[in-house]
Amino acid sequence: MRKLKWSALPALLLIVALFLAACSAPSGTTETQATEAPAAEETTAEEPAAEEPAVEEPTAEEPAAEEEGDRQIATFIWTQEFDTLSPLYTSMWFSTITYSLWNTWAWNFDENLEPVPVLVTEIPTADNGGISADGRTLTFHLRDDIVWSDGEPITSDDFVFTYEMNVDPANTVSSTYPYDQVETIEAPDAQTVVVTFTEPFAPWLATLWHSLLPAHVLRPVFEADGTLDEAEWNLAPTVGAGPYRFEEWESGSYARFVKNENWWGPEPAIDEIFFRFVPDDASQVAALQNGEGDVGTFIAYSDVPTLQDAGVNIMTVPSGYYEGWFMFLGDDLIPGHPALQDVRVRQAIAMALDRETLNQDLLLGLTKPVETIWGGTPYESPDIVPWPYDPAAANALLDEAGWVDSNGDGTRDKDGEELVLVHGTTTREIRQDAQAVAQQQLAEIGIGLELQSYDSNVFFASYAEDGPAYTGELDIMQWSDGPFFPDPDHYYWLCSEIPTDEAPDGANAQRICDEELDGLFQLQATQTNTEERIATFHEISKLMHDQVYWLGLWDDPDVWALSGRLQNVKMSGPTPFYNITDWTMAE
C-alpha cells in the first residue's frame, strides 16, 4: 500500500493537536514532484469521487484558449464537466477543486499540508484563544479587507448564512456534514465568527468553510423561493471570493474564469483559467501532447512516456485517495442482495480477486493493493492481515454460507436466488478493464458479475436525483475515495448519512448501518487526544477491513500533467491550486 513519507505524518496529526494547545505548523513534506523533474514511476491513474463523464467535443465557437496579445490564458483539460459549482450541491472533485480559483476556502493547505490562512487572520489554537478549554468552541477572526468579486465586503454574516443554508431542510444539499455537528454559530461583529459544536469536533480544520455563499446575493433568492435548489448562482456563480471570478460556462464545451479585479491578495500573473471539457482520456492526452492544454490529470500510465517526450511534466501529489469497491448492503427501504448480507460472502469476494496481479497487469506495477482508506498512515490498524488471493478458501466460505451451484449452470445459488451481483462504475477505461478482470475471477468461484458503467454525472447522481449508486441498482460500486485529507475523518459510514425520501441528503450510498462502526466514527470525531483518536481509528479500520465493507484495489494519489510553459507551480492534495496566483507562463 502507499506509504506517506514519515516526515509528513506530523502534518496529519496537526488536525487534532490544534485542539490541545497552540503548535507550530506541520513541518513534514509531501511526495510532490517538482515540475522540472518528472517522475513517471510515481504516477497513478486517478483520484476521488471525481469521475469522468462523456461530453461532446468543444464546439467550433469555443474561444481560443491561448495567449492573446499580452493576456495569458492557462488551459485546463478536464475529462469531467462540472455537475454544479454550488458547494451546497456537489462533492464532485472536478467541481470542488475549482474553489481555490473563484471561491476560496477560509484557509488552504500548502504542499507540506500546512494550513495557510486566506479569509481568516490566523488558524485558531488554544494559545491564541481560538479554541476553548473544552474544545467545543472555535473563534475565527476574519480579515478586514476581504470582499466579494462585486466589491461587497465578506463578513461574518456570510459565514452564518453558509451554515444556515447547509442545514436548512429546504435545500436538498449533498450532505449537511460537518455543519450538522454545530450547536450554535454566532457573529458578534462583522469580523468574528464563533462556532460551538455539540461536542469537541476533531476534524474541523479539514472540513469547515470549504468556500462561502454570498448572503447579499443568495439570501433574497432563498427568501423569495424558499430554497436555493434552483438558484441561477449554482450554475453561474457570477459573485465569488477568489483570485478569479466566474465568466461563463458553455455546457458540454468549456468554462472560463477571469482575473478578479477586486481580489485583495497577490494579483495573479495569469489572466484567465480556461476549462476545456473533453470526452475521454485520449482527447486529453492529445491536447496536452499538441500543446493545446496546460493542465491535465488522471493520466494513464501508458501515456506518461508519450507526454514526457512531448515536454509535458508529471507531478504526483499524495491526496489520501484509494480506488476501491463499496459494498451495497441495503436496508428495509432498499434491500440489498441477500448474499452480501453474509460477511463470509464478502470475504470470499475479497479472496477471489487477484489484486496484486491486477495492479501488475493493468497498472504496470506502479500501484499496490490497499487494505483500508487510511493506508500508510498511523490511522490504519497494524493488526490487519491483507486479504490473500485464495480461490480455494473463497470456495470453502461460499459453501459454508450455503451458496452452492444446485442447478449446474455454473453460478452459485441459494433459496432460489442466483449469486449474480451488479457491479457499477464510471466509463473510465482502467475501471472497465478492472471490471472485466473481476468478472472472470469471480466466475471461477461461481459468482456472476453483471457489469454496468455510466457517465460520471449519472453514476454520482444523488439519492434525490435517482443516482444508481444510491437507489439499489448496484451491488458493488467502484470509485476512488478518501477521508477529509489530511484528517482521517470519513463520514460516509454514519447511519445518519443514509438518505431517505424525507431526508434525501446523505453520502452513505452503501446503506450500511453498523452500530459498532457508527459509534466508533462518532467517538473519533470528539477525541482531541491524538493517541486516543489513533487507537479508535485502529478499531475502525480493522472492523471495516474484516467486515469487507470496502475492498481496496490500488493506491491513487493525484497525478497532474503540466505543460512546459507553466512555472512556479506547487500543489497540495486538499487544495491543489492554493498558489495559483504565483503561477506564471513562459513565452
N, C-alpha and C positions, 0 to 999 in steps of 0.2 A: 504494500500500500504506500501511498505517497508520504514522504517524510518532509515536514517543515524543518528548516534549519533550527536547531535548538536555540540559537541566539534570537529567534523570533518569538519564542514562547512567552517571554515577559510581556510582549505586546498583547498576547491573547489573554493573559491574566489581568491586565490593567482594567478591563471592564468591571471586574468585581472589586479589585483592590481600591478603586477610587471611592468606594463606599466607606472604607475603613479609615483612611487618612489621606492627606494630600500626598501625592507621589509624583515623581518625575515622569515625563512622557516615556513610552516604551522605547527601549534602546535597540531592539532587535532589527534585523533586516530581512526582507523577503527575498525570494529567489528571482527577482526581476532581472531580466537581461537588458543590458544597455542596447539602444537601437543601433549602435555602431558595431555590436558584437552578436550577430545572430546565433541562436543555439537550437538547431533543428532537433537535436537529440532530446530536448526537453519539452517538445510541443505535445499538445493533446488535442483531442477532437472537439471538445465542446464544454459548455458551461450551463448555468442554472436554468430553472424554469424559464427558459428563454429560448424559444424554439423558432424554427424557420418555416414560414408559410410560403406557399406558392403564390406569386403575384405576377401581374402582367409585366412585360418588358416596359421600360420607360418610354413614354410617348415621344413623338417627334417634336412636340412643343416644349419638351423639357429644357429648362435653362442650361446653358453651358456651365458645367461645374469645373471651372478652371480659372486661372488668374486672368483678370480683365483689367488691363491698364495697371494702375497701382494697387488695385484691390486684390487681396489674397483670399482664395476660396479653397478650403480643405474639403475633399470629397470622401465621405464615409460610404462604403459599400455594405449595405445591410441585406442579409438574406431573409429577414423577417420585418414586415411592416408593423408599425405601432398598432396596437389594438385601440388604445386611447392614450392621451397624455395626462389625464387627471390622476393624481396619486390616490384618489378615493377608489378608483375602479380597476386598477391593474396591479399585478405583481410580475408582469412580463419584463424580463430582464432588458430586452431591446428597447422598451419604453422607459423603465425606471432609471437606467443609467444616463439618460439624457438630462436628468435633473441637474447634474453638475454644470450643464451648459446654460439652462434657462430658468431654473427654479431651485436654486442650490439648497442643500441640506444646511441645518444650523451649524454643523461642523462637518468637515470632510475627514477622511483618513488618508495619510500620505503613504509613500511607497514603503515606509517602515512600520505601517499600521499605527502611527501616532495620530491622535485626534488633533485637527487643525481648526481653530475657531473661524467661523465665517460670519454668521449673523450674531453670534454672542461674543462678548469681550473675553471670556475665559471659560474653560471647562470646569464645572462645579466639582469641588473636592471638600473634604471635611475641614481642612486647614483654612481655605478661603471663605468658609461659611456657606458654601453652596450645597452642602449635604448635611441634613440634620443628624443629630446624635443617634436617633433611632433608625436612620437610613430610609425613612419613608418620604421625606420632603426634599425636593430639589429646587434651588432658586437659580434662574437663568437671568443674566444681565445682558440686554441687547445693546448693540452699538447704536449710537445716536445719529449716525449718518446714513443708515441703510434706507433705501427707497425702492419701490416697485418700478418696473420699467416705464410706467407712465408718470413717474415723478412723485407719486403719493408715498408718504412715509410708511415704512414697515414698522408696526408697533406690536405691543403685547396683545392687542385686540385681534390681530391676525392669527396669533398662536392659539388663543382661546377659541376663535371661530373654527380653526382647523380641527381642534379637538372635538368641538361640538358636532361638526359635520361628519366626523368619523364614527361617532357613536349614536347619532340620531337614526332611529329605525326607518325614517322616511327615505333615507338614502341606502340603496342596495349596494353597499360597498363590498370590495373583495374580502376584507376582513377588518374587524374592529380592533384587532390586536396591534399594538400593546395598549391602546387608549382605553380598552375595557378594564384595564388594571388600575386606572386612575380613580381616586376617590373625589378629589376636587382639583380644579385649576383656577388660579386667580391672577389678576393683573392689577397689582396695587398702583402701578403707574405705567406710563407708555413704554418704558424700557425695562420692565421687570415682569417675569413670568414665574409663578410659584406652582409647582406640580406636587401634589401629595398623593401617593399611592396607598391603596388599602393595606398593603404590607410592603416591606422593603422589596424593591424590584431590581434585581441584579443586572438584567440585560439592557438597562435604559440607554447606555451610551451607544449601543449598536442598533437601537430600534426606534428611538424618538426623533421626531421632526425631520423626516425624510421628505423635504420640500414643504411648502406652505400653500394655503389657499388665500387669495386676496379678498379680504372681507368686504372692502368697498365695492368690489365687482360682483361677488357671488352672493352676498347677503340679500341684496334686493331680489335676486333670482329665486333664492330659497323662500323668501317671504311671499313672493308672488305665486310660485308654482308648488310650494310645499315640499320640494325635493330638488336635488341637483342632478338627478339621474340623466336628464335630457339637456343639461346646460350646454350652450354653444361653446363655452370655455373648455369643455372636456376635449374637444377635437380641434379647437382653435384658441389656445390659451394666449391671447394677444397681450396679456399682462402677466409678467413673470418677475423673478428675482434672481437673475444670474448675469454673467458677463455677456450673454447673448439673449436675444429676445426672439420669440416665435414670429415668423414672417408668413409662411404659407405651407400647406400640406396638400399635395395633389395625390389623392388616393390611388394606390397601385403604381405610383411612379416615383415621387420624390417629396422631400420636405426640406424647408430652409429655415435656418436660424441666423440672424444677422447681429452685428455688434450692438449691444445695448448702450445707448448714449448716456443713460442715467445710472450706469453701473458705478458703484462707489469704490471698487477695488482697482487693482492694476489694469490698465487698458490692454485688451487682447491685441496681439500683433496680427492675428488672422481676422479678416473682416467678416467672413461668412463660413458657417458649417453647413454643408450641403449633404443630405442623406439621399442616396440613390437606392431604391428598392429593386432587388433583382430576384429572379425566381429560384435560383439554386446555387450550389457551391461552384459549379463550373463557370457560371456567369461572373461570380465574384472574383474567382481566380483570374479569369481573362481580363477583367477590368483592371485588377492590380498589376498583372503582368504587362499590360499595354500602357501603363501609366495613366489610366483613366480614373484611378482611385488612389486615395492616400491612406485610408484606414480600412481594414477588414478584420474579421475574426472567425473562429471555428474553422481553421484551415485543416484540410485532410492531410495526413502525414505524407501521402504520395505526392502532394502538390508542393510541399515545402522546398525541395531542391529546385523545382522549376521557378518558384518565386524568388528564391535567393539568387539564382542565376540571372534573374531579371533586375537585381539590385534592390529587392524588397527585403526589409529587415524583419526578423521574427522576435517578438518579445513574449516571454512566458511569465505570468503573474499568478502566484498562489491566491486562490479565492475561496477555498473551503468547499468546493463543489465536487460531487461524485455522481457518476452515472449509475443508475440502479433500477430495480424493479420494486414497485409499490404493489402490495397485495390488497385486493379489494375483498374485505370480509363481509361487508354489508350489515344490515340490522333489520329490525321489524319493518321499517319504512321501505327499504330497498334491500331485499335479501340477496346474499351472495351465493356463489356456487357452493353446494354442501361440502365438496371435497376440501376447499380451502379453509373451512371451519376447523379442520383437524390439523394440529401442528405437525403431525407425522407426515402428512402430505406435503406441507410447505417445506419441511426439512428434506423430504425426498427430492423435491424440485431443486433445492439448493445443491444436493449432491449429484444430481443428474446433469447439471450444466458444467461443462468443462471450461471454467472461466479463464484458467491460465492459458489454454490453447487459443481461446477466443482473443485474448489480448495479444498473443504472439502472432496469430494469423491475420486478424483484421486490423490490428493497431500497431503492427510491425514491432511488437515487443517494447514499445515506448511507454506503455502504461502497465499497471498491475491490478489484479483484483483487489477489492477493498471489502472490509467486513462491516463497517459502520460509517455513518455520516460524519463521524469525528475522527476518522483515521489519521494517524500520525500526529495526534495532539495528546495532551495529558488527559483529555476527557474520555478517551476510549479505554475500556477496561483491559488491563494486561492479562486477564484470565480468559479472554476469548480465544477459542480454538477455531481457526479458519475452516470453513466447510470444504472438505476434500472432494475431488471428483471420484465418486464411488458408486457406479450404477448398481452394483450388487447390493450394497447397503440400502440404496434407494428402493430397489425392488422389494427388499425384505420389509421395509417400513410400510410400503403400499399394501403388501399382503397382510401385514399385521393390522392395518387400518380397515381391511375388508374390501379394498378396491382391487378386484380381480377381473380378468377377461372371461366372463362367463359365457359369452356368445361367440367367441372365436373370431371377432372382427379386428383384432389387433389393438383394441383400445379397452382399457380397464373400465369397469362399471360397478355400480352398487345400488341396490334397491331400484333398478330400472333407470338410473341416471348415468349417462356416459361421462367419463372423465375427460371432457373436452373443454379447454379453457380458452377464452378470448384474450389475446394479447394485443394491446394498442400502443402506438407511439406516433411520432411525427414522421414526415416524409424524408427526413434526413437519410442520406444513403448509408452511412455507417450503422444507423439503427435498423434499417431494413435488412442489411447484411447480418446483423446480430440476431434479428428475428428468425431468419432462415436457418442459422446455425442452431438456435434454441429449439426450433420446431423439429429438426432432425434428431437432436439429442434427447428431447423429452419423448419422442415417439419410440425410442429404444427401450423405454421403461413403461410403455403403454399409456402415455398421456398425450392426448391430442392437443395441438396448439393452433387455434384459428387466428390468423394474422390480420390485423387492421392497421392502417396508417392514415393519418389525417394532416391536412394543413394545420399549422400551429395555432392559428387563430380559432380553429374549430376544436382542436384537441384540448386547448387550455381554456375553453369557454367555461364559465362558472356554472354553478347549480342553477341559478336564476336564468341562465342562457341555455339550459339543457345540454351542457357540455357532456361528452361521452364519458369522461373520467369521473364525473360526479353523479351520473344517473344510472349507474349499474350496467352500462353497455359493455364494460371491460372487466375482466377478472384480474388481469395483471397489466400494470401501466408502467411505461418506461420513460424516464426523463432524467436530466441532470439537476441535482438539487444540493442544498447545503443549509447550514444554520445561519443565524444572523452574524456572519463572519465580520470581525474576528471573535465575536462572542459565540458560545456553543448553543445558545437557546434556539429551539426549533419547535414552533408551536403547532405544527400540523397534527400532532398526535393527541391533543387535548380533546376530551369528549365534547366540550363546549364549542369546538370548531366544526362539528358535524352539521352541515346545513340542512334545513328543513323548509317546508313551504312557508311556515310562519317566520322563520329566521333564515333566509336564504344565503346570508353571508357566512363565510367559514371556509377553511382551507383543508379540512380533513376529508379529502376525496375518498380515502380508503374506508371510511366509516368504521374505523377501529376505535372501540371504547374499552380499553383495558384499565380497570380501576386502579390496579397497582401502578401501571405506567403513568396514568393520569396524575396520580398522587405524587409520584416522583418528579414529573415535569413541573407541577405546581410548587413543589418544595424547592427545587433548584433555583427557581426564579426569585425566591425570597432569601437565599443564602448569601450573605455578604462576607462570609469567611471562605477564602479561596480553597483551602484544603477540604472543607466540608462539601463545597459545591462540586469539586472534582470527584469526591467519593460518591456523591449522588449520581453524577454522570456515569461513573463506572457501573453502577447498578442499572441505569437506563440503557447504556449501550449493550451490556450483557443480556438484558431482558429482550431488547429488540432483536439482537442477533439470534439468540436461542429460539425465539418465537418465529423468526423469519417474517417479521412484519415488513422488512425491507431487505432486499438482497443486492449487495453491491456488485457492480460489473467492472468498472475501471475508474481510476482517479482522473480528475478533469479540471485542471487549472485553466485560467483564461489564457488563450493564445491569440496574440494580435499580430497582424501583418501591417507594416508601416512603410510607406514609400520613402525612398532616399531623400526626398525633398523636405520631409519633416525633421525638425531639430528640437532639442530641449524637451523631449517627451519623457515624462515619468507617469507611471500608472500604479494604482493600487487595486486590490481585489474589491473592496467595498465601494469605492468611488473612483472609477477608472480615470475620469477626466478632471481630477481635482486640481491639476496645474495647467489647465487648458490655456490660461492667459499667458503662460510662458512659452507656449508652442510658437515656433516660427517656421517659415517655409523658405527654403533656398531658391534662388533663381534657377 
